[in-house]
């Protein structure tokens, strides 16, 4: 009996996109159900859904070794879109945005690392970084979905940040 693990990654991408869709619908509901709610989580959810949905549809998995660079480009464009949307719409920077930007940055660094390993160093032998890549990307994507659904400062980064600065920070790390 043979079980192909490569198809599992494609199915997990579908689950992540579904998670971003559910987070988007949930934030849309909360935007209209809760008075005085920030639009930031809804905008973040929409951009993340669009980014992951488009990358799933348009990335050619047959691009070989260069697929990692394509994903790096998608993540960088998503980071720029998130920052630009918050600047243009004059939305406050929430902990949700901070967690999503951190997750996208971690994903980008992991994609660059695996690209350097496979393309530049021409490594063909399995080693621990390949497992770290597989698990790391999966866990970061999962926590980004969780962050968009719960929208809370679940690692208490806001408290840590406010302890480092004497004056009141410009960023609002309270619940969305």
Beta strands, then each sheet from edge to edge (+ up, - down):
end
